[in-house]
Amino acid sequence: MRRQEKKPSQQSRRQFLKQSSVLLSSLPFYGKVPFAMPFPIPKHQHGTNLHWLGNHAPDTKRGVTWGVPWSKGALKDAEALVLAAAGEANLCAQHWVTARWPDGSVKWSAHAAVLGREDSGADLVLHKEGARLVRVDKSIVVAEDDDAIRVNTGSIQCVFPKKGGNLIKSIQLGTRMTATDGQLVLYWQNLPEQVAGEPLLSEVLTSEIRDAVVEHAGPIRVVIKTTGIHRSDTGRELLPFTVRCYCYLDTSSIRMVHTLVYDADEYTDFIRGLGVRFTVPMTDPLYDRHIRFCGDNGGVFGEAVKGLTGLRRDPGKEIRDAQIAGNATPPISTFNPSVAKGLPYIPSFGDYSLTQLTPDGFEIRKRTTAGHGWLSSAHGSRAAGAGYIGGASGGLVFGIRNFWQSYPAQIDIRHAHTDAAGLTLWLWAPHAPAMDLRFYHDGMGQDTYEEQLAGLDITYEDYEPEFGTPYGVARTSELEILAVDRTPTHAELANRVKDMQHPPLLVCNPTYYEKSGVFGGAFTAGPPKSVAEKAIEEQLAFYIDYYKKQIEQHRWYGFWNYGDVMHNYDHDRHVWRYDVGGYAWDNSELSTDLWLWYYFLRSGRHDVFRMAEAMTRHTGEVDVHHIGRFAPLGSRHNVMHWGCSAKQLRISTVMNRRFLYYLTADERIGDLMREQIEAVHALQRIVPGRKVGQIAAKGEDKVSMSFGTDWGALASAWFTEWERTGDEEIKQRLLNSMESIGNQPQGFLTSSANMDVHSGTFERVGNSNIHVSHLSAAFGLPEICAELIGSLHVPVFTKAWLQYCEAYNADPAWQKRYLGQTFSKPNLGQGHSRLTAYAGWFLKDLTLKERAWKEFYAGASGMKLGIPSTIRLAPPEVLSERDEAPLSTNAVAQWGLAAMQCLAFAGDPMEKGA
């Protein structure tokens, strides 16, 4: 039974009745909740220093949410925290707890504030004590009745309906209605493209709300969560959605996190367009209405609906300058009379389209209105997917985050010459080919397990009929809209868009993350302490930089692809094996996600954070089935992200999501983690290792489960839910599973057993055989076990894990002496050096620590120390320039994790060759 996390709003807000002319009626309100505004804190007082990720502070006031870890016992609760600017002026902020240590102290806290460049100073500081608090009667106001949720940020007033088709009914800035009728739109057709002799049928589906709730309410930050389905007039329903709208105090922007789940038939349902649509009231004269689009390079395309420049007759410099700047032009009486008289004959361009159909090219077109031809207006490489529509008296700034990276994308403006313009932010461009998610081959006669195993042997593709379906996969996109009271200058718009594309985020110093003890203490920070460590650090940095280049050089972009990397390289064709079975998309294989996140914690590099963020968004959504037969399991690596018939917890593991959740408090990531709590039941339907001899357990309450990839993923889900909510039932399941693993005849070396799906208890195996898989500890098991042992006292589990850590790379003599039997030397010896290091750290055993470094340097099934040789290829040998090194993603990820954890647990490395 799941328990819902206690929302921060329930801990911090009071409800009461309040009259409000803005909100139109007397309703139950969330707010006005007084919140802490402390007096200045003396400069000498210590606190937790914060800084902007990549030194990117918001250009103007903007809502920001971030997470901070705390050492066990350091903080009792988050309510007394105080945010200060460089130890001087204190700032209005909202604080809540996202995870606790076993002793009840805060492990992770989340924070929301409205900050601008002027607030950043040198550093921001979170203080725990010593502040004298006063109460300030100011907060976002939220009103709710049976029909709608109304939000007044103090800057804009918004109405979020609870039923119907509009997710956002209206956005009002002052007295101006800036946008209305915000809804989702989907274009469906029955064929991927027109085929001669076959009718092409199509329909338009729009959003239908099933539920809308205030998910989080506090004085600074409010989150409205709307769920529903796309529905047509004929009753066709497709692609359930969840849209979260984020509003912050005294700001006029709404951040939208848009999630869809694919529930269509990929052979009969083809999505031609998918977007978010608004109506934008237009009140200014046609020559004072403005359209802006932004390039990814900071450039701005800007035109008026009715242009006054370049005419045969000059209206006057003051008038031309005003229009170009986006300001209201002088009265028409001041126009050159010939221009004033000729205004009806100057065409008004009401329709504009920006299309990004590849990652390398966009086009802007415009026309007067439907039924007339388009003019090609501008071209470029990469658009920011953002711009402005409105007039000199105000309008709407808009943006789709990761626009060109998630191609094909499009922005349409229609009827800007009328009183009501249409703005559609297309996440999938209607001008692109329809979304075609059909499997890439016909099965090639692989109807039996024997034939499927033969296919696996030649292309590494685990194929099985009806398993390679996209049914249930998801995609999350981020958008933002901003109401403004005038047309922004080009520089202002470019800065706004920069913040939309790279949302400012507060982070801690890497040394602080290390000292807090979170994430199992599996990383260190700070400058290298020796020549040997410097060499390791340089190689860690090389791999990150190499993959950054590979992403760009091989264009690992696209709506369904962005965030993932490829698995293996083809040195003959000089391309990654994008079309070879199980060697294509990586899908988190061997903990690529963990490699990036631990390296970010170690380095603090903003580019690494963005790589890891994109990967978490992708691997948590696209690589996992969220509904249907395979939910909530993930799909192993394949040419198509969902193509592999191995549906496994090792891909959907919560271990890969926790970093982004705790660093940003993102609610959608919280959803993904909670999906996994009852994942054990999916293993009753889908046996994860069926092609390698795993047999389904008998009995409706039993499931066959490995102690490695399966239980490690389940344990991370249970542990995370417990530390988020304190759920004792979840904790007991976790404890039962840990104790029953420890009580197996060979502990973790027993490898697998049947689990009771209700209690989490494993049956004791009736033999003492040892089974060791090289993959058991390659998907987050070492990392979650370190956290479990550091948080829960289960001696038999700790003993069993330490035995496994010491035994994996041990020689036969050790095995015979301590286990009474031997087993064949397994694969991934270098990657498992981190297990030896952990055992050495826990047992304070110098010999084990030295052994760990020897295993690491030996490079078994990994890589040697040293920057690998890289060659630069150029046309005509290849299509475009690219770097090539003898690497595989598996080896890089495991090398990186081994390097960082050996440094954390085994201490200073030996010199190479020692």
N, C-alpha and C positions, 0 to 999 in steps of 0.2 A: 504494500500500500504506500503510495507516494504522499508525502506531506509537502505542502506548499511553503516556500521560503517566506518568512515574515518580512513584509516589505518595509523598507526604511520609512516610507510615508506613514505607516501605521504606528511607528515608534515615535514620530516627531510632530505630527500635525494634529490640530484640533478642528472639529467640525462645528459650524454654527450657521445661523441664518443671517443674511446681510442683503440690504437693498443695493442694487447697482443699476444705474441708468445705462451703463455700457452693456451689461449682460441682460438687460431688458426685463428681468423678472426676479421674484424672490424665490431662491432655491437653496438647497443645502450646499454649502461651499466647503472646499478644501482650502484653508488659508482664511483670512490673513494670519499666518502663524508668525508670531514674533520670533526672531532668531538672534543669535549672539552677535553683537557688534562690540568687541572689547576695546578698552582703552589701549594706548600704545604699550608695547612690552619693552622693557629695558633691553638695550642692544646686547648686553652680556649674556642674556639668557639663551640657553642652547635649545635647539630644535632639529627637526628633520628638514634638510635642505632639498629644495626642488628646483629644477631648471627645465627649460623648454626643450623638447626633443629636437635635435638638430639646430638649436638656437633659433627656432622659428616661433616667435611670439606672435599672437594675433595682431593684425594691423589696426583693427578697431575692436571695440568691446564685443566680446563673443562668449557664449556659454561653453565651458570646458568641464569635462568629467574625467577623473583619473583615479588610479588606485595606488595605495602605499602599503608596504608590508611592515610588520612590527615583530621584534624579537619576542619570544615567549615570556609573558609576564610583564612586558614593558608598558602595556596600555590596557586599562580595564574596560573602557568604553570610548566610543568616538565622540560623544556629545560635548566633551570638554575641550576638544581640539580647537585651535585658533590658527587661522591662516594670516600670515603677516608678510608684507613686502620688505624684504631685506632687513627684517628685525625692527622696522619702524612703523609705518602706517599699516593698520590691520584692515582686513578685507572681509566683506560679507561672504560667507561660505556655508555650505551644507555638507554634513558628514554622516556616514552610516557604515555599518559593519557588513562586510561580505564574507568573512571567514573568521573562525576562532580556533585558538589552540585548545588542546584537551583540558587545560586548567581554566578555561573560560576567558582568558585574556584575548585581546584582539590580535588576529594573525594578519588579516587584510582589511583595510578600510577603504571606502570610496568617498570621493569628494566632488562637489560641484561648485563652481563659482563663475562669475561673469568678469572676464579679465581682458585687458587690452595691453598694448605695448607700454603704456605709461605705468601700468601696475607691476611690470616684471622686474624693474630695477636690475640689480645684479642677480639676485636669487629670491625666490619665495621660500618661506619657512613655515612648517607646521609645528606649532608649539603644543605641548601636552599639558602645561600647568603654568600657574603664575599670572594668568590674565584675570583682571577684574572685569566682569561682564555687565553690560547694560542691555536692555531689551529694546529692539527697534521694531516698530509695528509696520513691517513692510514685507510683502511676499507676493508671489504669483497667486492670483485668485482663480479658483476652479469651481464652477457651478455645474450641477448635474441633475437632470430629471429623466423621465422615461424616454424622452426623444433625443436628447443631445447632451454633450459635454461642452461647456463653454469655458474658455481660458482667456484670462486677461493678464498678460505679462507685465503690464504697466506701460508697454509700448504698442502692442497690437492686441486686438481682440479677435479670437478665433472660435468658430463653432464646428464641432466634430459630431455629426449625426450618429445615432445608434442603429438606425435602420435606413433602408433605401440604397441608392447607388452612389451617393456622394460621401467620400471619406472626410473631406473638408468642405463644409458648406460655404464658409466665407472667411476672409482675412481682412480685417479693417485696421488701417493705420490712421489714427486721429479720426477725422470725419470722412476720410477717403476709403471706399471699398476697393481694395487692391486686387483681390482675386476671389472668385467664387467657383462653386461646382467642381471641386477637385475630385476626380474619379480615375479609376484604372480602366484601360481599354486594351482589348486583345483582338487581333485580326486572325480568323481561322479560315483555312481552306482544306479541301479534301485531297489535293495533290501537291507534291512539292513544287511542280512547275506545270505550265500548260503543255498538254500532250495532244497532238492532232487527233481529232475524232473522239476525245473524251471530254465530257463537260467539267469545267472547273467551277466548283461550288464554293461559296465563301459566306462568312457571317461575321458580324461585329458583336463581340461580347464586352460587357462592361461590368464593373464591380457591383456585387450585391453583398451588403453587410450582413453577417451572421451574429457578430458580437463586437461591442466597443466598450472598453473599460479604461479607467484611470489606473494604470499599472504601477506608477510611482508618482507620488505627490509630495513635494516639499516646498520650502520657501523659495529656493533658487531654481529648481528643476522639476518639470512635470513631463511624464511620458504617457501618451495616449496610445493604447494598443487596439488596433482594429483587425478583425479576422473576417474572412468571407470567401467568396467564389466569384469567378468570372461567369456571367450568364448572358445568353442571347435572348432575343424576343421569342424565339421558337422553343426555349427551354433547355438549350444545350448548355451544359455546365463543364467548365474546365479550369484547371490550375488554381487550387485553393491558395489563398494568400494571407500573409500577416504583414501589416504595415504599422510601424511604430513612428509616432511623431514626437519629436523632442522640442520642448519650449523652455526658454530660460528667462529669468527675471530681467525686465527692462531691455529686452532685445526684441528685434522685429523679424527674426528668422525662425524657420521651422526646418529641422533636420529630419529627413524621412529615411528609415531603414526598411526596405521593401524586400520581402521574401516570398517567393512562389515555390510551390511543390508541383512537380510534373506528374499528372495523373492521366495523361492522354494515352491513346494508342498510337505509337510512333509510326505505324504503317498506314493509318487512315486520318490522323489529325496532324496538320502541319500549321505551325504558328508563323504567320507572316508579319505580325507586328505586336509589340508588347510595350505599353507605356503608361505614363501618368499625364492626365490632361486637366488643364485649368481654363476657366474663362477669365480674361483680364479686361475689366472695364476701361474704355478709352474715352477721355473727355477733352483732351487738348485739341487745338486746331491740327489739321493733318500735317502741316509743316512743323509743328512742335511735338510730333510723335516720333519716337526713336526706337531703332532696333540695333542691338549690339550682339556680336558673337566674339568669343575670345579664343585665341590660339594657345597652344600649350607653351609657347615661347614668351608669353606675356603680351603679345600683340592683340590689338582690338580692331575688329571690323565694325564700323559705325555708319549708319545711314538714317536719314529721315524718311518717313512714309511718303511725304511729298517734298522732293528736294528743291532747294532754292539756289543751289550753286551750279555753275556751269551753264546757266541759261544764256540765251542770246541777249537778254536784257538783264542788267545787273540790278538786284534789289537794293544794294547798298552794303558796304563792308560791315557795318554794325549788325545788320540782319544776317549776313552770311556767317560772321563770327559766332553769333548767338546760336545759330542752328548747328554748326559744327561742334560747338561746346556742349550742346544739349540743353541750353538755357532757353527760356521763353523769349521769343523774338519780340522786338518792339511792336507797338500797335500797328495794325495794317495801314493806318492812315499815314505812317511814316515810310511805307514802302515806295519805291519808284512806281509812279502811277501805271506805267505800262506793265509792270510785274503784277501789281494788285489786280489790274483788269484781266491779266492773262492767267490768273491762278486756276480757273476751271479747266484750262487746257494743259496744265502740267499733270502728267499721269501720277496717280497715287498707287504705290506698290503695297498691297495688303498682305501678300503671302511671301513667306521666306522659308527656306529649308537649308539646314546644315546636315550633310550626310558624311559619316565616317564609316566606309564599307570595308576598309582594311586598316591595319595599324600604321600605314604609311601614306595615306592620302585622304583629304577631305575636300568637299566642294560646298560652296554657298551659292544658292540660286534664289531668284526672286521673280515674281510675276505680279501683274496688277490684280487679277482675281481668277477664279476658276473659269475654264473655257478659253483661256488665252495662254500664249506661249511663255516659257520660262527663259529668263536671261541668266547666263552664267556670270556670277558676280565676283567670286574670289576662289582661290585654291590654296591649299597648303598641305603640309605633311600631317601634323597632328593637332587636332582641335582640343580645347579644354572642356568642351561640352557644356559651356556656360555662356551667359550673356544677360541681356536686359531687354525687357519690353515694357513700354509705357510712354509717358510724356514728360514734358518739362516740369509738370506738377507732381510727378511721382509714378511709380510702377513697381515692377517685380524683377529682381535679380534672381537668376536660376542657375542650377548646375547639377550635372550628373558626375559623381566622382568616378575616377578611373574610366573616363569616357572612351578614349581611343584604345586603351588597354583591353576594354571589354567589347570591342567592335563585334558585329555591325551595330552602330548606334546612330541616332538621328534626332534632330530637334526641328519641330515644325511650328511656325507661326502662321496663323490664318486670320483673315478678315481684320487686319490691323487698321484698315481704313474705315471700319464701322465702329459702332458704339461698344461692341463686345468682341474683342480679339480672342482667338483660341491659341493656347500654348500646349503643345504635346511634347513631353520629354520621353523619347523612345529608347527603351532599354534594348529592344531588338528592332532594327530599322525596317520599316515596310518596303524601302527601296532595295533591300538586300534580298537574296534568295530566301525562301522560307526555311525555318528551322527544321533540319532533317536529322533526326536522331536514330534512324534505322541502323541495325547492326551492319557492319561493313562487309560481311561475307555471308554466304548461304549455309554455312555449316560444313561444307565440303565432305559430306557423308559421314560426319562424326556422330553416329547414332548410338554407338555402344561405348562402354567405359574403355575397352581395349583400344578402340579407334581414337577416343579422346586422349588417352594416355600417349598414344603415338603422336598426336598433334602437339601435346605438351612437350614431348621429347624433341621435336624439331623446331618449333617456334616459341616455346616457353609459354604458350597460351593455354590456359585452363578453360576449355570451351565445353559448354553443355547447352543443348537446346533450351530456349525460353529463359535462360539465366542472364543473358546479355541485354537486359531491358533497362531503359532509363526510368521506368515507372517507380516513382517515389523519390527520385533525386530532387535536389532543391538548388536554388540560386538566390543569393542575397545581394542586393544593390543598395547604394547609398545616394540620396539626392538631397538638395537643399534649395529652399526658396527664401527670399528676403524681401520684405516690403520696404520701400524707400520713398522719401517725399520729394525726390527730384531725380533727374537723370544723372547718374554718377559720371564723373570724368573718366577718361580712359585709364588714368593711373589708379584712381579709386577702384574702378571695376576690376582691373588686373589684380590688385591686392586682395580684394574680396574673393576673387576666384582662386587665388593661390591658397587662401585659408580653406576654401571649400575642397580643393583637391588634396591638400595636405593639412588636415585638421590639426591645429596646434594641440599639443599634449604635454602635460607636466609629468616628468619622470624623476627618479632619484639617481644618485650617483651609483655606479656599479659597486663600489666598496660598501655602500649602504645595503644594497641588495644582498651582497655576500654575508655581511654581518647579521642580517636579520634572520638567517637560517632557513629561509623558505626554499621550496623546491628541492628539499633533501640535502641542501648544502653542496650540491653536485657541481659547483663551479667556484672559481676564484676570480678576483679582480685586482686591478692595480698593475703597475709596471712590472716587467719581468725581473725576477730576483737573481737570475744567473744567465750565463751564455746559453745553456741548454734550454732554459725556458724561453729565452728570446727566439731561439730557432723554432720552437713549437709555435710561439705566438705568430711569427712571420708566416708559417705554413697555414695556420688557421685563417689568417687574413687573406692569404693567397686564394684559398678555396672559395671564400665568400666572394672575392672580387672576380674570380673566374666564372662563377655561376651567374653573377650579375651580367657579365658580358654575354654568356650563353643565352640568357633570357632575351637580351636585345638582338644578338646576332641571328638567332634562330626564330625570333618572333614568337615566343611562347605566350601569345596573347589570345584573346577572344572571349566571348560571353561565357562559354562553358570551360575554357582552358585556363584563364588568367589566374595565376597563383601557383600552379603546379610546375614541376620541372620534369625533364625526361630521365629515364632510368639508365639506359646504356647507349654507347656510341658505336657507330659503324665507321671504322677508319678507312674502309675501302671507298665508300661513297662520300665520306667526309660530312656525314649528317648523323644526328641522333636517330635511333631506330624507331622512328615515329610510326612505322607501318609493320613492325615485326612483333606480332603476338604479345607476349608478356614483357617485352623490353621497352615499351613505349612510355606512356605516362607513368610517373613514379607512384602516385597515390600513397604517399607516406611510407613507402617501403623502407624498412630498416631505420625508421625514426628521423627522416629528413626534417620534419617539423621541429623535433626536439633539438637537433643540431643548431638550427637557426635561433631558436629561442634562448638556449643556454649561451650561445655566443653573444646575443644581444645583451643578456644580463651581465656577461663578463666584460663586454666592450663599451656598451652604451651607444653604439653606432646607430644613427637614425635610419640609414639606408637598410641596415639589417632588420630593424624593427618593421619597416614597410614591407620588406620581403616576407618576413614571418607573418605579418598581419594578413597579407594577400593570400599566403599559403593556408593559413587557418580558415579564412573565409571560404576558400575553395575546398580544401580537403574535408572540412566539416559539413559542407553542403552538397557539393557535386559528387563526391566519392562515397556518399552514404545514402542508403534508402531510408526515407523518413516515414513512408507509409507503404502498405502493401505487404506482399508475401515475405520480402526479405528484410523488412524494417525490424530493428534499427541498425542492421549490419552494414559494413562497408564493403567495397569491391577491391580486390587485389589489382595490382598494376596490369595495364592492358592498353591496346590501341585506342579503345574508347574507355572513358573513365569508369563507366558502369559495366564494361563488357565482360569482365572475368566472372567465371562461375563460382570462384572461391569467395563467398560472402562471409566476412569475418570481423570479429570484434577488434582485431589488431589494427584495422583501418579506422573504425569509428571510435576508437578509444578516447575517453575523456582526457587522458594524459596529454594529448596534443592540443586541447582547447583551453586548458586551465590558465596558461600564461596570458593570453589575450583577455580572458575574462577578468582576471584579478588586476591586470594593469590598466584596464579601461572601464570595468563594470558594465560591459556591453550585455544588454538583456537577451539579444538573440543568441549569443554564445552560451548564456545561461540556459536557454531552451535546449540547445544541442547537448549540453552535458546532462540535463535532466532526462532527455530521451533515453539515455543509456542505462538508467537505473534498473529497469526490468528486462534488459536485453537477454538475460539468461533464458527466457522463454523462447526467444528466436532460435536458440541452439537446439531446441527440441524439434523444430521443423527443418532446420538446415544444419546438417552436421558439417562443421568447418573443414575437417580433414578427411572427407569421405574418399578421396582419391588416393590417400596414402594409408588406408587401412583403419581409420578411426570408425568405430561402430557406435551407432546410436544406443543410448541407454534404454533399458526396458523399464516401463512404468511411467505413468503420466506425471509423476512428481519428481522424476529424475532426469538428469541431463549429463552426457559425457562431456567433460571439460578438461582441457590441458591446464597445468599450473602456470604456463608461460603466457602465450599470446592471448588465451581466452580469459583466464582468471586475472591476469595482470590488468587487462582492460576493465573487467568488471570491478575489480578492487579499486581502481582509480575513480570509477563512477560512484561507488558507495562511499569511499573516503571523502570525495569532494562534496557530495551531498551532506554528509555528516558534518563536515567542518563549516559548511554554509548555513545549515539549519539546526544542528544539534539533534537531529532525528535519532532517537535511541534505538528504534527498530532497525534502521539501516546500520547503525553501529554494531548491533548484535549479530546481524548477518555477516558483517565483515569479520568480527571476532570469531564467529563459528568457523568461517572458512579458513582463517589463518591458523586456528588451533588444529583443525582437522588436517591441514596440509602438514603441519609440524608433527602430527602423530602418525603420518604414513610410515611404512617400514623403512623407506629410504628418503623421507622428507620430499624436497623438491626433485630429487633424483628419481622419484617414483614416476614423475612426469605427468600423470593424469589419473582421474578417478571420476566416479559418478557423484554429482552434487544434488542434494535436495534443493529444489528451486525455491522453496518457501523459507527454509531456515538458513541456507547457505552452507550447510555442513556437507563435507565430502565423506563418502563411505571409505572405510579403511580397506586398502587393497590387500588381497590375501596372499601375496608373494613378495619376495624381496628383490625382484629384478630391477635393474637400473636402466632407464631410458633417458637419453640426453639428446635434445634437439638444438642445433645451432641457432634456431630462430626464437627459442623460448624467451631469451633475454634481450632480443634485438628490437623490441617494440614498446619500450617504456617500463619493462618489469624492474630493472635495477633502480630506476628513478622512483617508482612508486613504493618499492620495498624499503628504500631508504627513508621515505616519509612515514611509512607505516611503523617501522621500528622506532623512529624518533618520536612517535606520537602515542603508540599503544604498547602496553606491556604484555606481550605474549611470548614468554621465554622459549617455548618449543618451536615457535615460528622463527624467532631470531636465530636459534641454533640451526634450524633446517636451512635457512637462507645463507648463513655464513658457511655451512658445509658445502652448499652448492657453489658459492663464490670461490671457495678454496679448491674445490674438486675439479671444476670445469677444465682448467688448463694444467692440472696436476699430472705428474708423470705416473706411469703404471705402478712404480714402487709405492708411491704415496697412496694411490687408489687401493692397492692390495692391503696396505697396512691399516688404513682407516675405514675402508668400506668393505673389505673382505672379498672384493672382486674388482675386476678391471673393465673398462669400456674403451671403445675405439676413440682415438683423438678426434674431437669434433671440429667443425669448421669455425671461422670467424675468431681465431685465437687472439688477434690483435684487439678486436672490438671488446672481447671479454676480459682484457687486461684491467678494465675498470672494475670488474667484479673482484678480482684479486686485490686491487688497490683498496676497495671498500672494506674487505675483510681485514687487510692489514691495518687500516685506520681504526676500525671498530675494536680489534683485538690488541691494538698497540704493538703490532708485530712487525719489526723492522725487516725481517727476512721476507715476509709477504710483500711489503712495499717494494723492496728491491726486485723481487720476482715480477711484480707488476710492471715495473719499468723495463725489465728485460723482455717481457712478453710484448710490450708496446713497441719497443725498438725492433724486435724480430720481424714484425710486420706480417705475421701469418694471416693469409686471406685478407690482407689489407694493403698498406703502403709503407714504404720506408720513410724515415725522416729525411726531409730535404724537399725543396721546391721542385716539382716535376718539370721536365722540359716541355716547353710550349712552342709550337710552330705557328707561323702566320700564313694562312692560305689566301690566295687572291685569284681573281678571274684571269685567264679562262679556265683554270683547273676547277674552280668552284663558281657558283653563281654570284656570290658576294663574299667579301672579306670575312674571315672568321679565324678565331684562335682554336687550336686543337692540342689537347694534352691527353696522356694515357690515364684517364680517370673513369670511374663509374660512380654514380650517385650513392649506391650502397656503401662502397668503400669510403667515400668522402664523409658521409654522415657518421658511420661507425668510427672512423679515425678521429673526427672532430669530438665526438662524445667521449671516446677513450682518452684523448689528449686532455680535455678539460677536467674529466673526473680523476684521472691519475694525478693531475696537478692538485686537485682539491683533496684527495684522500691519501696519496702516497708522498706528498710533499715535493721538495726540490728534485727535479729529474737528474738522473745521472748523465754525464756527458755521453754523446753518441759513441757507441762502441765500448763503453765501460763494462 
